[in-house]
Amino acid sequence: MDTLIKFGLAPMEKSRRGIQSIEIGSGLLLQLAKHVRPVPLKDLAKAAGMTPGKAHPYMVSFLKVGFVTQTDGGHYELGPLALQLGLTRLQGMDPVKEASQVIEELARETGQSVAIAVWGNLGPTIVRLEEPIQPLHVNLRTGTVMSLANTATGRLFAAYMPPKVVERLLGDELARFGHGTGQTAPVTKDALESLLAETRKHGLSRARGRPIPGIDALCAPVFDSEGHIVLGILVMGPSATFDSNWDGAVAKPLRRCATEVSRRIGRAEQAGT
């Protein structure tokens, strides 16, 4: 299934009539947006699948309205109008709203519970929960603050948040729960560092049977245009039916979902994604 359809971005109906020249020209702008440095016309045209002669009139028009600018060497880059439109769009973006539009489909595809967590005053906090057809009976609801050390959600934020912020709250958590035992006892500092390194390596955090026995979870980060983590998307379910492999039946759609939300709020596509 096409990714756009899968996550609620259905293509425009064939019956709608558009302006073909705008659609063609947008291909040049999209290619230009993928480059940090100014691009020669011939390279830009090739990337967009057209000849330089065909691309040139579009670039002239884009220059006139400010969509692009041209260097002294004749290379092209995005202009002030593109920046203005982009900033206006970003200012209106609500990461939680964007994620909420796709997690229902993620819950259906995986057959597991899905939640959205953001960084709150006390740490990672659940702000939205989507249950599958058969709800998962765990003590998790909107407003729940997740353990930084013991949960997949907490370790995701611990891996990507500024270290100074994490250190303070992690110290508070260890002070509160340092005398716990079994499933409630925080992991050791060395074990936590290993888990955080594992999270950064795979781009996902994972919990298997801890802190809730019999429940596994995977959590993926959503990044903004500056590369800062803005929320985590959590998928969890019974260990007996939950595929916790890094590239398994849960991890793959979860990564797609998180990448799509990141793209919606301005995160540029990264190499290898």
Disulfide bonds with the S-S distance in Angstrom:
none
